[in-house]
Amino acid sequence: MERLLKLLEQNGRLSAEDLAAMLDRTPAEVARQMDEAQRLGYIRGWRALVDWDKTEVNHVEAVIELRVSPKKNRGFDEIASTIAAFDEVKTLLLMSGGYDLQLVIAGKSFQEIALFVAKRLSPLDDVLSTATHFVLRTYKKEGQVFVGEEPDERECTTL
């Protein structure tokens, strides 16, 4: 199962036939394993990795560090459930180190993200502090390199 999951993680568009050939199994066996992996929650979804910088869509991402006050008997789970329910939150991780939770959020503008932090996230009772870091450029994401040969017009060049 582990090898199948690693192959799917690298390329979720591989067919059962291609995977079967790579794993020396039948397509039916691979399809059964894929169904079981989804049923057990090993596979959480199938999605495309989009390079938004190449589109004409307004898309801004930010990484937000949160320090929170965990509940006595529930730890971080209660505040994490509340934050995870926000549509803007794409990723939510419990961290060790200088802060407790890390969020990756997306919006259409810097202002939209700033308003989300100021009006929806910061006012939560258990949130002690936030630190917002805006993503300026994506070089690599989910194992895929995003930077090609084309020059960035914002970068300085020597004449």
Contact map, one row per residue, 1 for C-alpha under 8 A:
111110000000000000000000000000001000000000000000000000000000000000000000000000000000000000000000000000000000000000000000000000000000000000000000000000000000000
111111000000000000000000000000000000000000000000000000000000000000000000000000000000000000000000000000000000000000000000000000000000000000000000000000000000000
111111100000000000000010000000000000000000000000000000000000000000000000000000000000000000000000000000000000000000000000000000000000000000000000000000000000000
111111110000000000100010000000000000000000000000000000000000000000000000000000000000000000000000000000000000000000000000000000000000000000000000000000000000000
111111111000000000000000000000000000000000000000000000000000000000000000000000000000000000000000000000000000000000000000000000000000000000000000000000000000000
011111111100000000000000000000000000000000000000000000000000000000000000000000000000000000000000000000000000000000000000000000000000000000000000000000000000000
001111111111000000100000000000000000000000000000000000000000000000000000000000000000000000000000000000000000000000000000000000000000000000000000000000000000000
000111111111110000000000000000000000000000000000000000000000000000000000000000000000000000000000000000000000000000000000000000000000000000000000000000000000000
000011111111000000000000000000000000000000000000000000000000000000000000000000000000000000000000000000000000000000000000000000000000000000000000000000000000000
000001111111000000000000000000000000000000000000000000000000000000000000000000000000000000000000000000000000000000000000000000000000000000000010000000000000000
000000111111110000000000000000000000000000000000000000000000000000000000000000000000000000000000000000000000000000000000000000000000000000000000000000000000000
000000111111110000000000000000000000000000000110000000000000000000000000000000000000000000000000000000000000000000000000000000000000000000000000000000000000000
000000010011111000000000000000000000000000000000000000000000000000000000000000000000000000000000000000000000000000000000000000000000000000000000000000000000000
000000010011111101100000000000000000000000000000000000000000000000000000000000000000000000000000000000000000000000000000000000000000000000000000000000000000000
000000000000111111100000000000000000000000000000000000000000000000000000000000000000000000000000000000000000000000000000000000000000000000000000000000000000000
000000000000011111110000001101100000000000000000000000000000000000000000000000000000000000000000000000000000000000000000000000000000000000000000000000000000000
000000000000001111111000011000000000000000000000000000000000000000000000000000000000000000000000000000000000000000000000000000000000000000000000000000000000000
000000000000011111111100000000000000000000000000000000000000000000000000000000000000000000000000000000000000000000000000000000000000000000000000000000000000000
000100100000011111111110001001000000000000000000000000000000000000000000000000000000000000000000000000000000000000000000000000000000000000000000000000000000000
000000000000000111111111111011000000000000000000000000000000000000000000000000000000000000000000000000000000000000000000000000000000000000000000000000000000000
000000000000000011111111110000000000000000000000000000000000000000000000000000000000000000000000000000000000000000000000000000000000000000000000000000000000000
000000000000000001111111100000000000000000000000000000000000000000000000000000000000000000000000000000000000000000000000000000000000000000000000000000000000000
001100000000000000111111100000000000000000000000000000000000000000000000000000000000000000000000000000000000000000000000000000000000000000000000000000000000000
000000000000000000011111110000000000000000000000000000000000000000000000000000000000000000000000000000000000000000000000000000000000000000000000000000000000000
000000000000000000011111111011000000000000000000000000000000000000000000000000000000000000000000000000000000000000000000000000000000000000000000000000000000000
000000000000000010011001111111000000000000000000000000000000000000000000000000000000000000000000000000000000000000000000000000000000000000000000000000000000000
000000000000000110110000111111100000000000000000000000000000000000000000000000000000000000000000000000000000000000000000000000000000000000000000000000000000000
000000000000000100000000011111110000000000000000000000000000000000000000000000000000000000000000000000000000000000000000000000000000000000000000000000000000000
000000000000000000010000111111111000000000000000000000000000000000000000000000000000000000000000000000000000000000000000000000000000000000000000000000000000000
000000000000000100110000111111111100000000000000000000000000000000000000000000000000000000000000000000000000000000000000000000000000000000000000000000000000000
000000000000000100000000001111111110000000000000000000000000000000000000000000000000000000000000000000000000000000000000000000000000000000000000000000000000000
000000000000000000000000000111111111000000000000000000000000000000000000000000000000000000000000000000000000000000000000000000000000000000000000000000000000000
100000000000000000000000000011111111100000000000000000000000000000000000000000000000000000000000000000000000000000000000000000000000000000000000000000000000000
000000000000000000000000000001111111110000000000000000000000000000000000000000000000000000000000000000000000000000000000000000000000000000000000000000000000000
000000000000000000000000000000111111111000000000000000000000000000000000000000000000000000000000000000000000000000000000000000000000000000000000000000000000000
000000000000000000000000000000011111111100000000000000000000000000000000000000000000000000000000000000000000000000000000000000000000000000000000000000000000000
000000000000000000000000000000001111111111100000000000000000000000000000000000000000000000000000000000000000000000000000000000000000000000000000000000000000000
000000000000000000000000000000000111111111110000000000000000000000000000000000000000000000000000000000000000000000000000000000000000000000000000000000000000000
000000000000000000000000000000000011111111000000000000000000000000000000000000000000000000000000000000000000000000000000000000000000000000000000000000000000000
000000000000000000000000000000000001111111100000000000000000000000000000000000000000000000000000000000000000000000000000000000000000000000000000000000000000000
000000000000000000000000000000000000111111110000000000000000000000000000000000000000000000000000000000000000000000000000000000000000000000000000000000000000000
000000000000000000000000000000000000111111110000000000000000000000000000000000000000000000000000000000000000000000000000000000000000000000000000000000000000000
000000000000000000000000000000000000110111111000000000000000000000000000000000000000000000000000000000000000000000000000000000000000000000000000000000000000000
000000000000000000000000000000000000010011111100000000000000000000000000000000000000000000000000000000000000000000000000000000000000000000000000000000000000000
000000000000000000000000000000000000000000111110000000000000000000000000000000000000000000000000000000000000000000000000000000000000000000000000000000000000000
000000000001000000000000000000000000000000011111000000000000000000000000000000000000000000000000000000000000000000000000000000000000000000000000000000000000000
000000000001000000000000000000000000000000001111100000000000000000000000000000000000000000000000000000000000000000000000000000000000000000000000000000000000000
000000000000000000000000000000000000000000000111110000000000000000000000000000000000000000000000000000000000000000000000000000000000000000000000000000000000000
000000000000000000000000000000000000000000000011111000000000000000000000000000000000000000000000000000000000000000000000000000000000000000000100000000000000000
000000000000000000000000000000000000000000000001111100000000000000000000000000000000000000000000000000000000000000000000000000000000000000000000000000000000000
000000000000000000000000000000000000000000000000111111100000000000000000000000000000000000000000000000000000000000000000000000000000000000000000010000000000000
000000000000000000000000000000000000000000000000011111111010000000000000000000000000000000000000000000000000000000000000000000000000000000000000000000000000000
000000000000000000000000000000000000000000000000001111110010000000000000000000000000000000000000000000000000000000000000000000000000000000000000000000000000000
000000000000000000000000000000000000000000000000001111110000000000000000000000000000000000000000000000000000000000000000000000000000000000000000000000000000000
000000000000000000000000000000000000000000000000001111111000000000000000000000000000000000000000000000000000000000000000000000000000000000000000000000000000000
000000000000000000000000000000000000000000000000000111111100000000000000000000000000000000000000000000000000000000000000000000000000000000000000000000000000000
000000000000000000000000000000000000000000000000000100111110000000000000000000000000000000000000000000000000000000000000000000000000000000000000000000000000000
000000000000000000000000000000000000000000000000000000011111000000000000000000000000000000000000000000000001100000000000000000000000000000000000000000000000000
000000000000000000000000000000000000000000000000000110001111100000000000000000000000000000000000000000000111100000000000000000000000000000000000000000000000000
000000000000000000000000000000000000000000000000000000000111110000000000000000000000000000000000000000000111110000000000000000000000011000000000000000000000000
000000000000000000000000000000000000000000000000000000000011111000000000000000000000000000000000000000011110000000000000000000000000011000000000000000000000000
000000000000000000000000000000000000000000000000000000000001111100000000000000000000000000000000000000011100000010000000000000000001111000000000000000000000000
000000000000000000000000000000000000000000000000000000000000111110000000000000000000000000000000000001111000000000000000000000000001111000000000000000000000000
000000000000000000000000000000000000000000000000000000000000011111000000000000000000000000000000000001111000000000000000000000000111100000000000000000000000000
000000000000000000000000000000000000000000000000000000000000001111100000000000000000000000000000001111100000000000000000000000000111000000000000000000000000000
000000000000000000000000000000000000000000000000000000000000000111110000000000000000000000000000001111100000000000000000000000111110000000000000000000000000000
000000000000000000000000000000000000000000000000000000000000000011111000000000000000000000000000001110000000000000000000000000111100000000000000000000000000000
000000000000000000000000000000000000000000000000000000000000000001111100000000000000000000000000000110000000000000000000000001111000000000000000000000000000000
000000000000000000000000000000000000000000000000000000000000000000111110000100000000000000000000000000000000000000000000000001110000000000000000000000000000000
000000000000000000000000000000000000000000000000000000000000000000011111011111100000000000000000000000000000000000000000000001000000000000000000000000000000000
000000000000000000000000000000000000000000000000000000000000000000001111111101000000000000000000000000000000000000000000000000000000000000000000000000000000000
000000000000000000000000000000000000000000000000000000000000000000000111111000000000000000000000000000000000000000000000000000000000000000000000000000000000000
000000000000000000000000000000000000000000000000000000000000000000000011111000000000000000000000000000000000000000000000000000000000000000000000000000000000000
000000000000000000000000000000000000000000000000000000000000000000000111111111000000000000000000000000000000000000000000000000000000000000000000000000000000000
000000000000000000000000000000000000000000000000000000000000000000000111111111000000000000000000000000000000000000000000000000000000000000000000000000000000000
000000000000000000000000000000000000000000000000000000000000000000001110011111110000000000000100000000000000000000000000000000000000000000000000000000000000000
000000000000000000000000000000000000000000000000000000000000000000000100011111111000000000000000000000000000000000000000000000000000000000000000000000000000000
000000000000000000000000000000000000000000000000000000000000000000000110011111111100000000000000000000000000000000000000000000000000000000000000000000000000000
000000000000000000000000000000000000000000000000000000000000000000000100000111111110000000000000000000000000000000000000000001000000000000000000000000000000000
000000000000000000000000000000000000000000000000000000000000000000000000000111111111000000010000000010000000000000000000000000000000000000000000000000000000000
000000000000000000000000000000000000000000000000000000000000000000000000000011111111100000000000000000000000000000000000000000000000000000000000000000000000000
000000000000000000000000000000000000000000000000000000000000000000000000000001111111110000000000000000000000000000000000000000000000000000000000000000000000000
000000000000000000000000000000000000000000000000000000000000000000000000000000111111110010000000000000000000000000000000100000000000000000000000000000000000000
000000000000000000000000000000000000000000000000000000000000000000000000000000011111111010110000000000000000000000000000000000000000000000000000000000000000000
000000000000000000000000000000000000000000000000000000000000000000000000000000001111111010000000000000000000000000000000000000000000000000000000000000000000000
000000000000000000000000000000000000000000000000000000000000000000000000000000000111111110000000000000000000000000000000000000000000000000000000000000000000000
000000000000000000000000000000000000000000000000000000000000000000000000000000000001111111000000000000000000000000000000000000000000000000000000000000000000000
000000000000000000000000000000000000000000000000000000000000000000000000000000000000011111000000000000001110000000000000000000000000000000000000000000000000000
000000000000000000000000000000000000000000000000000000000000000000000000000000000011111111110000000000111100000000000000000000000000000000000000000000000000000
000000000000000000000000000000000000000000000000000000000000000000000000000000000000001111110000000000111100000000000000000000000000000000000000000000000000000
000000000000000000000000000000000000000000000000000000000000000000000000000000000001000011111000000001111000000000000000000000000000000000000000000000000000000
000000000000000000000000000000000000000000000000000000000000000000000000000000010001000011111100000011110000000000000000000000000000000000000000000000000000000
000000000000000000000000000000000000000000000000000000000000000000000000000000000000000000111110000011100000000000000000000000000000000000000000000000000000000
000000000000000000000000000000000000000000000000000000000000000000000000000100000000000000011111000111000000000000000000000000000000000000000000000000000000000
000000000000000000000000000000000000000000000000000000000000000000000000000000000000000000001111101111000000000000000000000000000000000000000000000000000000000
000000000000000000000000000000000000000000000000000000000000000000000000000000000000000000000111111100000000000000000000000000000000000000000000000000000000000
000000000000000000000000000000000000000000000000000000000000000000000000000000000000000000000011111100000000000000000000000000000000000000000000000000000000000
000000000000000000000000000000000000000000000000000000000000000000000000000000000000000000000001111100000000000000000000000000000000000000000000000000000000000
000000000000000000000000000000000000000000000000000000000000000011100000000000000000000000000011111111000000000000000000000000000000000000000000000000000000000
000000000000000000000000000000000000000000000000000000000000000011110000000000000000000000000111111111000000000000000000000000000000000000000000000000000000000
000000000000000000000000000000000000000000000000000000000000000011110000000000010000000000011110001111100000000000000000000000000000000000000000000000000000000
000000000000000000000000000000000000000000000000000000000000001111000000000000000000000000111110001111110000000000000000000000000000000000000000000000000000000
000000000000000000000000000000000000000000000000000000000000001111000000000000000000000011111000000011111000000000000000000000000000000000000000000000000000000
000000000000000000000000000000000000000000000000000000000000111100000000000000000000000011110000000001111100000000000000000000000000000000000000000000000000000
000000000000000000000000000000000000000000000000000000000000111100000000000000000000000111100000000000111110000010000000000000000000000000000000000000000000000
000000000000000000000000000000000000000000000000000000000011110000000000000000000000000111000000000000011111000010000000000000000000000000000000000000000000000
000000000000000000000000000000000000000000000000000000000011100000000000000000000000000100000000000000001111110110000000000000000000000000000000000000000000000
000000000000000000000000000000000000000000000000000000000111000000000000000000000000000000000000000000000111110110000000000000000000000000000000000000000000000
000000000000000000000000000000000000000000000000000000000111000000000000000000000000000000000000000000000011111110000000000000000000000000000000000000000000000
000000000000000000000000000000000000000000000000000000000001000000000000000000000000000000000000000000000011111111000000000000000000010000000000000000000000000
000000000000000000000000000000000000000000000000000000000000000000000000000000000000000000000000000000000000111111100000000000000000000000000000000000000000000
000000000000000000000000000000000000000000000000000000000000000000000000000000000000000000000000000000000011111111110000000000000000000000000000000000000000000
000000000000000000000000000000000000000000000000000000000000010000000000000000000000000000000000000000001111111111111000000000000000000000000000000000000000000
000000000000000000000000000000000000000000000000000000000000000000000000000000000000000000000000000000000000011111111100000000000000000000000000000000000000000
000000000000000000000000000000000000000000000000000000000000000000000000000000000000000000000000000000000000001111111111000000000000000000000000000000000000000
000000000000000000000000000000000000000000000000000000000000000000000000000000000000000000000000000000000000000111111111100000000000000000000000000000000000000
000000000000000000000000000000000000000000000000000000000000000000000000000000000000000000000000000000000000000011111111110000000000000000000000000000000000000
000000000000000000000000000000000000000000000000000000000000000000000000000000000000000000000000000000000000000001111111111000000000000000000000000000000000000
000000000000000000000000000000000000000000000000000000000000000000000000000000000000000000000000000000000000000000111111111000000000000000000000000000000000000
000000000000000000000000000000000000000000000000000000000000000000000000000000000000000000000000000000000000000000111111111100000000000000000000000000000000000
000000000000000000000000000000000000000000000000000000000000000000000000000000000010000000000000000000000000000000011111111100100000000000000000000000000000000
000000000000000000000000000000000000000000000000000000000000000000000000000000000000000000000000000000000000000000001111111100111100000000000000000000000000000
000000000000000000000000000000000000000000000000000000000000000000000000000000000000000000000000000000000000000000000111111110100000000000000000000000000000000
000000000000000000000000000000000000000000000000000000000000000000000000000000000000000000000000000000000000000000000001111111100000000000000000000000000000000
000000000000000000000000000000000000000000000000000000000000000000000000000000000000000000000000000000000000000000000000001111110000000000000000000000000000000
000000000000000000000000000000000000000000000000000000000000000000011100000000100000000000000000000000000000000000000000000111110000000000000000000000000000000
000000000000000000000000000000000000000000000000000000000000000001111000000000000000000000000000000000000000000000000000111111111100000000000000000000000000000
000000000000000000000000000000000000000000000000000000000000000001111000000000000000000000000000000000000000000000000000010011111100000000000000000000000000000
000000000000000000000000000000000000000000000000000000000000000001110000000000000000000000000000000000000000000000000000010000111110000000000000000000000000000
000000000000000000000000000000000000000000000000000000000000000111100000000000000000000000000000000000000000000000000000010000111111000000000000000000000000000
000000000000000000000000000000000000000000000000000000000000000111000000000000000000000000000000000000000000000000000000000000001111100000000000000000000000000
000000000000000000000000000000000000000000000000000000000000011110000000000000000000000000000000000000000000000000000000000000000111110000000000000000000000000
000000000000000000000000000000000000000000000000000000000000011100000000000000000000000000000000000000000000000000000000000000000011111000000000000000000000000
000000000000000000000000000000000000000000000000000000000001111000000000000000000000000000000000000000000000010000000000000000000001111100000000000000000000000
000000000000000000000000000000000000000000000000000000000001111000000000000000000000000000000000000000000000000000000000000000000000111111000000000000000000000
000000000000000000000000000000000000000000000000000000000000000000000000000000000000000000000000000000000000000000000000000000000000011111000000000000000000000
000000000000000000000000000000000000000000000000000000000000000000000000000000000000000000000000000000000000000000000000000000000000001111100000000000000000000
000000000000000000000000000000000000000000000000000000000000000000000000000000000000000000000000000000000000000000000000000000000000001111111000011000000000000
000000000000000000000000000000000000000000000000000000000000000000000000000000000000000000000000000000000000000000000000000000000000000011111000111000000000000
000000000000000000000000000000000000000000000000000000000000000000000000000000000000000000000000000000000000000000000000000000000000000001111111111000000000000
000000000000000000000000000000000000000000000000000000000000000000000000000000000000000000000000000000000000000000000000000000000000000001111111110000000000000
000000000000000000000000000000000000000000000000100000000000000000000000000000000000000000000000000000000000000000000000000000000000000000011111000000000000000
000000000100000000000000000000000000000000000000000000000000000000000000000000000000000000000000000000000000000000000000000000000000000000011111100000000000000
000000000000000000000000000000000000000000000000000000000000000000000000000000000000000000000000000000000000000000000000000000000000000000011111110000000000000
000000000000000000000000000000000000000000000000000000000000000000000000000000000000000000000000000000000000000000000000000000000000000000111011111100000000000
000000000000000000000000000000000000000000000000001000000000000000000000000000000000000000000000000000000000000000000000000000000000000001111001111100000000000
000000000000000000000000000000000000000000000000000000000000000000000000000000000000000000000000000000000000000000000000000000000000000001110000111110000000000
000000000000000000000000000000000000000000000000000000000000000000000000000000000000000000000000000000000000000000000000000000000000000000000000111111000000000
000000000000000000000000000000000000000000000000000000000000000000000000000000000000000000000000000000000000000000000000000000000000000000000000001111100000000
000000000000000000000000000000000000000000000000000000000000000000000000000000000000000000000000000000000000000000000000000000000000000000000000000111110000000
000000000000000000000000000000000000000000000000000000000000000000000000000000000000000000000000000000000000000000000000000000000000000000000000000011111010000
000000000000000000000000000000000000000000000000000000000000000000000000000000000000000000000000000000000000000000000000000000000000000000000000000001111110000
000000000000000000000000000000000000000000000000000000000000000000000000000000000000000000000000000000000000000000000000000000000000000000000000000000111111000
000000000000000000000000000000000000000000000000000000000000000000000000000000000000000000000000000000000000000000000000000000000000000000000000000000011111000
000000000000000000000000000000000000000000000000000000000000000000000000000000000000000000000000000000000000000000000000000000000000000000000000000000111111100
000000000000000000000000000000000000000000000000000000000000000000000000000000000000000000000000000000000000000000000000000000000000000000000000000000001111110
000000000000000000000000000000000000000000000000000000000000000000000000000000000000000000000000000000000000000000000000000000000000000000000000000000000011111
000000000000000000000000000000000000000000000000000000000000000000000000000000000000000000000000000000000000000000000000000000000000000000000000000000000001111
000000000000000000000000000000000000000000000000000000000000000000000000000000000000000000000000000000000000000000000000000000000000000000000000000000000000111
